[in-house]
Amino acid sequence: MATTVDELTIRYEEDGIETVKELDKVVLTKGAWSTILYRYQDWDRRKEEYGPEKYSIRRYQKRSGEYQQKSKFNISSKDQAKAIIEALQGWIGED
């Protein structure tokens, strides 16, 4: 288990294959509750290659010195990511 935000990752390996490859991460908040935005790719076993970029927002809670994932939201495509960005920019632009 991770004890610092920097140790948290979306990377996952199974049977010697990195099935979830973390491309980047941005720490949005730190503390007892931390939020991280990940950019990643899933391994496609049939094609034997990584699929398109995906994005995930994950919330972690630190308890007894270790971070535990409490929730996640996966953004499954660039189109969905762009729609979220447009909505947020519209709301923020109203200020």
MODELLER restraints for C-alpha pairs under 7 A, 6 or more apart:
rsr = mdl.restraints
at = mdl.atoms
rsr.add(forms.Gaussian(group=physical.xy_distance, feature=features.Distance(at['CA:1:A'], at['CA:66:A']), mean=6.15, stdev=0.5))
rsr.add(forms.Gaussian(group=physical.xy_distance, feature=features.Distance(at['CA:1:A'], at['CA:67:A']), mean=6.80, stdev=0.5))
rsr.add(forms.Gaussian(group=physical.xy_distance, feature=features.Distance(at['CA:2:A'], at['CA:8:A']), mean=5.77, stdev=0.5))
rsr.add(forms.Gaussian(group=physical.xy_distance, feature=features.Distance(at['CA:2:A'], at['CA:66:A']), mean=5.65, stdev=0.5))
rsr.add(forms.Gaussian(group=physical.xy_distance, feature=features.Distance(at['CA:2:A'], at['CA:67:A']), mean=5.65, stdev=0.5))
rsr.add(forms.Gaussian(group=physical.xy_distance, feature=features.Distance(at['CA:3:A'], at['CA:65:A']), mean=5.88, stdev=0.5))
rsr.add(forms.Gaussian(group=physical.xy_distance, feature=features.Distance(at['CA:3:A'], at['CA:66:A']), mean=4.57, stdev=0.5))
rsr.add(forms.Gaussian(group=physical.xy_distance, feature=features.Distance(at['CA:3:A'], at['CA:67:A']), mean=6.02, stdev=0.5))
rsr.add(forms.Gaussian(group=physical.xy_distance, feature=features.Distance(at['CA:10:A'], at['CA:20:A']), mean=6.97, stdev=0.5))
rsr.add(forms.Gaussian(group=physical.xy_distance, feature=features.Distance(at['CA:10:A'], at['CA:22:A']), mean=6.00, stdev=0.5))
rsr.add(forms.Gaussian(group=physical.xy_distance, feature=features.Distance(at['CA:11:A'], at['CA:20:A']), mean=5.10, stdev=0.5))
rsr.add(forms.Gaussian(group=physical.xy_distance, feature=features.Distance(at['CA:11:A'], at['CA:21:A']), mean=5.27, stdev=0.5))
rsr.add(forms.Gaussian(group=physical.xy_distance, feature=features.Distance(at['CA:11:A'], at['CA:22:A']), mean=5.23, stdev=0.5))
rsr.add(forms.Gaussian(group=physical.xy_distance, feature=features.Distance(at['CA:12:A'], at['CA:18:A']), mean=5.82, stdev=0.5))
rsr.add(forms.Gaussian(group=physical.xy_distance, feature=features.Distance(at['CA:12:A'], at['CA:19:A']), mean=5.77, stdev=0.5))
rsr.add(forms.Gaussian(group=physical.xy_distance, feature=features.Distance(at['CA:12:A'], at['CA:20:A']), mean=4.94, stdev=0.5))
rsr.add(forms.Gaussian(group=physical.xy_distance, feature=features.Distance(at['CA:13:A'], at['CA:19:A']), mean=5.45, stdev=0.5))
rsr.add(forms.Gaussian(group=physical.xy_distance, feature=features.Distance(at['CA:13:A'], at['CA:20:A']), mean=6.89, stdev=0.5))
rsr.add(forms.Gaussian(group=physical.xy_distance, feature=features.Distance(at['CA:19:A'], at['CA:42:A']), mean=5.63, stdev=0.5))
rsr.add(forms.Gaussian(group=physical.xy_distance, feature=features.Distance(at['CA:19:A'], at['CA:43:A']), mean=4.67, stdev=0.5))
rsr.add(forms.Gaussian(group=physical.xy_distance, feature=features.Distance(at['CA:20:A'], at['CA:40:A']), mean=6.75, stdev=0.5))
rsr.add(forms.Gaussian(group=physical.xy_distance, feature=features.Distance(at['CA:20:A'], at['CA:41:A']), mean=5.80, stdev=0.5))
rsr.add(forms.Gaussian(group=physical.xy_distance, feature=features.Distance(at['CA:20:A'], at['CA:42:A']), mean=4.71, stdev=0.5))
rsr.add(forms.Gaussian(group=physical.xy_distance, feature=features.Distance(at['CA:20:A'], at['CA:43:A']), mean=6.27, stdev=0.5))
rsr.add(forms.Gaussian(group=physical.xy_distance, feature=features.Distance(at['CA:21:A'], at['CA:40:A']), mean=5.47, stdev=0.5))
rsr.add(forms.Gaussian(group=physical.xy_distance, feature=features.Distance(at['CA:21:A'], at['CA:41:A']), mean=5.26, stdev=0.5))
rsr.add(forms.Gaussian(group=physical.xy_distance, feature=features.Distance(at['CA:21:A'], at['CA:42:A']), mean=6.42, stdev=0.5))
rsr.add(forms.Gaussian(group=physical.xy_distance, feature=features.Distance(at['CA:22:A'], at['CA:39:A']), mean=6.20, stdev=0.5))
rsr.add(forms.Gaussian(group=physical.xy_distance, feature=features.Distance(at['CA:22:A'], at['CA:40:A']), mean=4.44, stdev=0.5))
rsr.add(forms.Gaussian(group=physical.xy_distance, feature=features.Distance(at['CA:22:A'], at['CA:41:A']), mean=6.72, stdev=0.5))
rsr.add(forms.Gaussian(group=physical.xy_distance, feature=features.Distance(at['CA:23:A'], at['CA:39:A']), mean=5.37, stdev=0.5))
rsr.add(forms.Gaussian(group=physical.xy_distance, feature=features.Distance(at['CA:23:A'], at['CA:40:A']), mean=5.02, stdev=0.5))
rsr.add(forms.Gaussian(group=physical.xy_distance, feature=features.Distance(at['CA:24:A'], at['CA:38:A']), mean=5.90, stdev=0.5))
rsr.add(forms.Gaussian(group=physical.xy_distance, feature=features.Distance(at['CA:24:A'], at['CA:39:A']), mean=5.11, stdev=0.5))
rsr.add(forms.Gaussian(group=physical.xy_distance, feature=features.Distance(at['CA:24:A'], at['CA:40:A']), mean=7.00, stdev=0.5))
rsr.add(forms.Gaussian(group=physical.xy_distance, feature=features.Distance(at['CA:25:A'], at['CA:36:A']), mean=6.74, stdev=0.5))
rsr.add(forms.Gaussian(group=physical.xy_distance, feature=features.Distance(at['CA:25:A'], at['CA:37:A']), mean=5.56, stdev=0.5))
rsr.add(forms.Gaussian(group=physical.xy_distance, feature=features.Distance(at['CA:25:A'], at['CA:38:A']), mean=4.36, stdev=0.5))
rsr.add(forms.Gaussian(group=physical.xy_distance, feature=features.Distance(at['CA:25:A'], at['CA:39:A']), mean=6.09, stdev=0.5))
rsr.add(forms.Gaussian(group=physical.xy_distance, feature=features.Distance(at['CA:26:A'], at['CA:36:A']), mean=5.71, stdev=0.5))
rsr.add(forms.Gaussian(group=physical.xy_distance, feature=features.Distance(at['CA:26:A'], at['CA:37:A']), mean=5.17, stdev=0.5))
rsr.add(forms.Gaussian(group=physical.xy_distance, feature=features.Distance(at['CA:26:A'], at['CA:38:A']), mean=6.53, stdev=0.5))
rsr.add(forms.Gaussian(group=physical.xy_distance, feature=features.Distance(at['CA:27:A'], at['CA:35:A']), mean=6.23, stdev=0.5))
rsr.add(forms.Gaussian(group=physical.xy_distance, feature=features.Distance(at['CA:27:A'], at['CA:36:A']), mean=4.53, stdev=0.5))
rsr.add(forms.Gaussian(group=physical.xy_distance, feature=features.Distance(at['CA:27:A'], at['CA:37:A']), mean=6.44, stdev=0.5))
rsr.add(forms.Gaussian(group=physical.xy_distance, feature=features.Distance(at['CA:28:A'], at['CA:35:A']), mean=5.32, stdev=0.5))
rsr.add(forms.Gaussian(group=physical.xy_distance, feature=features.Distance(at['CA:28:A'], at['CA:36:A']), mean=5.44, stdev=0.5))
rsr.add(forms.Gaussian(group=physical.xy_distance, feature=features.Distance(at['CA:28:A'], at['CA:37:A']), mean=6.93, stdev=0.5))
rsr.add(forms.Gaussian(group=physical.xy_distance, feature=features.Distance(at['CA:29:A'], at['CA:35:A']), mean=5.06, stdev=0.5))
rsr.add(forms.Gaussian(group=physical.xy_distance, feature=features.Distance(at['CA:32:A'], at['CA:61:A']), mean=5.63, stdev=0.5))
rsr.add(forms.Gaussian(group=physical.xy_distance, feature=features.Distance(at['CA:32:A'], at['CA:62:A']), mean=4.98, stdev=0.5))
rsr.add(forms.Gaussian(group=physical.xy_distance, feature=features.Distance(at['CA:33:A'], at['CA:59:A']), mean=6.88, stdev=0.5))
rsr.add(forms.Gaussian(group=physical.xy_distance, feature=features.Distance(at['CA:33:A'], at['CA:60:A']), mean=5.61, stdev=0.5))
rsr.add(forms.Gaussian(group=physical.xy_distance, feature=features.Distance(at['CA:33:A'], at['CA:61:A']), mean=4.60, stdev=0.5))
rsr.add(forms.Gaussian(group=physical.xy_distance, feature=features.Distance(at['CA:33:A'], at['CA:62:A']), mean=6.45, stdev=0.5))
rsr.add(forms.Gaussian(group=physical.xy_distance, feature=features.Distance(at['CA:34:A'], at['CA:59:A']), mean=5.69, stdev=0.5))
rsr.add(forms.Gaussian(group=physical.xy_distance, feature=features.Distance(at['CA:34:A'], at['CA:60:A']), mean=5.17, stdev=0.5))
rsr.add(forms.Gaussian(group=physical.xy_distance, feature=features.Distance(at['CA:34:A'], at['CA:61:A']), mean=6.49, stdev=0.5))
rsr.add(forms.Gaussian(group=physical.xy_distance, feature=features.Distance(at['CA:35:A'], at['CA:57:A']), mean=6.98, stdev=0.5))
rsr.add(forms.Gaussian(group=physical.xy_distance, feature=features.Distance(at['CA:35:A'], at['CA:58:A']), mean=5.66, stdev=0.5))
rsr.add(forms.Gaussian(group=physical.xy_distance, feature=features.Distance(at['CA:35:A'], at['CA:59:A']), mean=4.55, stdev=0.5))
rsr.add(forms.Gaussian(group=physical.xy_distance, feature=features.Distance(at['CA:35:A'], at['CA:60:A']), mean=6.39, stdev=0.5))
rsr.add(forms.Gaussian(group=physical.xy_distance, feature=features.Distance(at['CA:36:A'], at['CA:57:A']), mean=5.70, stdev=0.5))
rsr.add(forms.Gaussian(group=physical.xy_distance, feature=features.Distance(at['CA:36:A'], at['CA:58:A']), mean=5.39, stdev=0.5))
rsr.add(forms.Gaussian(group=physical.xy_distance, feature=features.Distance(at['CA:36:A'], at['CA:59:A']), mean=6.63, stdev=0.5))
rsr.add(forms.Gaussian(group=physical.xy_distance, feature=features.Distance(at['CA:37:A'], at['CA:56:A']), mean=5.70, stdev=0.5))
rsr.add(forms.Gaussian(group=physical.xy_distance, feature=features.Distance(at['CA:37:A'], at['CA:57:A']), mean=4.49, stdev=0.5))
rsr.add(forms.Gaussian(group=physical.xy_distance, feature=features.Distance(at['CA:37:A'], at['CA:58:A']), mean=6.53, stdev=0.5))
rsr.add(forms.Gaussian(group=physical.xy_distance, feature=features.Distance(at['CA:38:A'], at['CA:55:A']), mean=5.48, stdev=0.5))
rsr.add(forms.Gaussian(group=physical.xy_distance, feature=features.Distance(at['CA:38:A'], at['CA:56:A']), mean=5.12, stdev=0.5))
rsr.add(forms.Gaussian(group=physical.xy_distance, feature=features.Distance(at['CA:38:A'], at['CA:57:A']), mean=6.36, stdev=0.5))
rsr.add(forms.Gaussian(group=physical.xy_distance, feature=features.Distance(at['CA:39:A'], at['CA:53:A']), mean=6.74, stdev=0.5))
rsr.add(forms.Gaussian(group=physical.xy_distance, feature=features.Distance(at['CA:39:A'], at['CA:54:A']), mean=5.86, stdev=0.5))
rsr.add(forms.Gaussian(group=physical.xy_distance, feature=features.Distance(at['CA:39:A'], at['CA:55:A']), mean=4.61, stdev=0.5))
rsr.add(forms.Gaussian(group=physical.xy_distance, feature=features.Distance(at['CA:39:A'], at['CA:56:A']), mean=6.70, stdev=0.5))
rsr.add(forms.Gaussian(group=physical.xy_distance, feature=features.Distance(at['CA:40:A'], at['CA:53:A']), mean=5.68, stdev=0.5))
rsr.add(forms.Gaussian(group=physical.xy_distance, feature=features.Distance(at['CA:40:A'], at['CA:54:A']), mean=5.37, stdev=0.5))
rsr.add(forms.Gaussian(group=physical.xy_distance, feature=features.Distance(at['CA:40:A'], at['CA:55:A']), mean=6.11, stdev=0.5))
rsr.add(forms.Gaussian(group=physical.xy_distance, feature=features.Distance(at['CA:41:A'], at['CA:50:A']), mean=5.98, stdev=0.5))
rsr.add(forms.Gaussian(group=physical.xy_distance, feature=features.Distance(at['CA:41:A'], at['CA:51:A']), mean=5.83, stdev=0.5))
rsr.add(forms.Gaussian(group=physical.xy_distance, feature=features.Distance(at['CA:41:A'], at['CA:52:A']), mean=6.13, stdev=0.5))
rsr.add(forms.Gaussian(group=physical.xy_distance, feature=features.Distance(at['CA:41:A'], at['CA:53:A']), mean=5.03, stdev=0.5))
rsr.add(forms.Gaussian(group=physical.xy_distance, feature=features.Distance(at['CA:41:A'], at['CA:54:A']), mean=5.93, stdev=0.5))
rsr.add(forms.Gaussian(group=physical.xy_distance, feature=features.Distance(at['CA:42:A'], at['CA:50:A']), mean=5.60, stdev=0.5))
rsr.add(forms.Gaussian(group=physical.xy_distance, feature=features.Distance(at['CA:42:A'], at['CA:51:A']), mean=5.65, stdev=0.5))
rsr.add(forms.Gaussian(group=physical.xy_distance, feature=features.Distance(at['CA:43:A'], at['CA:49:A']), mean=5.85, stdev=0.5))
rsr.add(forms.Gaussian(group=physical.xy_distance, feature=features.Distance(at['CA:43:A'], at['CA:50:A']), mean=4.42, stdev=0.5))
rsr.add(forms.Gaussian(group=physical.xy_distance, feature=features.Distance(at['CA:43:A'], at['CA:51:A']), mean=6.23, stdev=0.5))
rsr.add(forms.Gaussian(group=physical.xy_distance, feature=features.Distance(at['CA:44:A'], at['CA:50:A']), mean=5.67, stdev=0.5))
rsr.add(forms.Gaussian(group=physical.xy_distance, feature=features.Distance(at['CA:44:A'], at['CA:51:A']), mean=6.23, stdev=0.5))
rsr.add(forms.Gaussian(group=physical.xy_distance, feature=features.Distance(at['CA:54:A'], at['CA:75:A']), mean=6.14, stdev=0.5))
rsr.add(forms.Gaussian(group=physical.xy_distance, feature=features.Distance(at['CA:54:A'], at['CA:76:A']), mean=5.35, stdev=0.5))
rsr.add(forms.Gaussian(group=physical.xy_distance, feature=features.Distance(at['CA:54:A'], at['CA:77:A']), mean=5.78, stdev=0.5))
rsr.add(forms.Gaussian(group=physical.xy_distance, feature=features.Distance(at['CA:55:A'], at['CA:74:A']), mean=5.94, stdev=0.5))
rsr.add(forms.Gaussian(group=physical.xy_distance, feature=features.Distance(at['CA:55:A'], at['CA:75:A']), mean=4.96, stdev=0.5))
rsr.add(forms.Gaussian(group=physical.xy_distance, feature=features.Distance(at['CA:55:A'], at['CA:76:A']), mean=6.61, stdev=0.5))
rsr.add(forms.Gaussian(group=physical.xy_distance, feature=features.Distance(at['CA:56:A'], at['CA:72:A']), mean=6.82, stdev=0.5))
rsr.add(forms.Gaussian(group=physical.xy_distance, feature=features.Distance(at['CA:56:A'], at['CA:73:A']), mean=5.62, stdev=0.5))
rsr.add(forms.Gaussian(group=physical.xy_distance, feature=features.Distance(at['CA:56:A'], at['CA:74:A']), mean=4.32, stdev=0.5))
rsr.add(forms.Gaussian(group=physical.xy_distance, feature=features.Distance(at['CA:56:A'], at['CA:75:A']), mean=5.71, stdev=0.5))
rsr.add(forms.Gaussian(group=physical.xy_distance, feature=features.Distance(at['CA:57:A'], at['CA:72:A']), mean=5.57, stdev=0.5))
rsr.add(forms.Gaussian(group=physical.xy_distance, feature=features.Distance(at['CA:57:A'], at['CA:73:A']), mean=5.23, stdev=0.5))
rsr.add(forms.Gaussian(group=physical.xy_distance, feature=features.Distance(at['CA:57:A'], at['CA:74:A']), mean=6.47, stdev=0.5))
rsr.add(forms.Gaussian(group=physical.xy_distance, feature=features.Distance(at['CA:58:A'], at['CA:71:A']), mean=5.81, stdev=0.5))
rsr.add(forms.Gaussian(group=physical.xy_distance, feature=features.Distance(at['CA:58:A'], at['CA:72:A']), mean=4.31, stdev=0.5))
rsr.add(forms.Gaussian(group=physical.xy_distance, feature=features.Distance(at['CA:58:A'], at['CA:73:A']), mean=6.52, stdev=0.5))
rsr.add(forms.Gaussian(group=physical.xy_distance, feature=features.Distance(at['CA:59:A'], at['CA:69:A']), mean=5.93, stdev=0.5))
rsr.add(forms.Gaussian(group=physical.xy_distance, feature=features.Distance(at['CA:59:A'], at['CA:70:A']), mean=5.66, stdev=0.5))
rsr.add(forms.Gaussian(group=physical.xy_distance, feature=features.Distance(at['CA:59:A'], at['CA:71:A']), mean=5.26, stdev=0.5))
rsr.add(forms.Gaussian(group=physical.xy_distance, feature=features.Distance(at['CA:59:A'], at['CA:72:A']), mean=6.28, stdev=0.5))
rsr.add(forms.Gaussian(group=physical.xy_distance, feature=features.Distance(at['CA:60:A'], at['CA:67:A']), mean=5.84, stdev=0.5))
rsr.add(forms.Gaussian(group=physical.xy_distance, feature=features.Distance(at['CA:60:A'], at['CA:68:A']), mean=5.29, stdev=0.5))
rsr.add(forms.Gaussian(group=physical.xy_distance, feature=features.Distance(at['CA:60:A'], at['CA:69:A']), mean=4.33, stdev=0.5))
rsr.add(forms.Gaussian(group=physical.xy_distance, feature=features.Distance(at['CA:60:A'], at['CA:70:A']), mean=5.38, stdev=0.5))
rsr.add(forms.Gaussian(group=physical.xy_distance, feature=features.Distance(at['CA:61:A'], at['CA:67:A']), mean=5.39, stdev=0.5))
rsr.add(forms.Gaussian(group=physical.xy_distance, feature=features.Distance(at['CA:61:A'], at['CA:68:A']), mean=5.37, stdev=0.5))
rsr.add(forms.Gaussian(group=physical.xy_distance, feature=features.Distance(at['CA:61:A'], at['CA:69:A']), mean=6.49, stdev=0.5))
rsr.add(forms.Gaussian(group=physical.xy_distance, feature=features.Distance(at['CA:61:A'], at['CA:70:A']), mean=6.58, stdev=0.5))
rsr.add(forms.Gaussian(group=physical.xy_distance, feature=features.Distance(at['CA:62:A'], at['CA:68:A']), mean=6.27, stdev=0.5))
rsr.add(forms.Gaussian(group=physical.xy_distance, feature=features.Distance(at['CA:75:A'], at['CA:81:A']), mean=6.25, stdev=0.5))
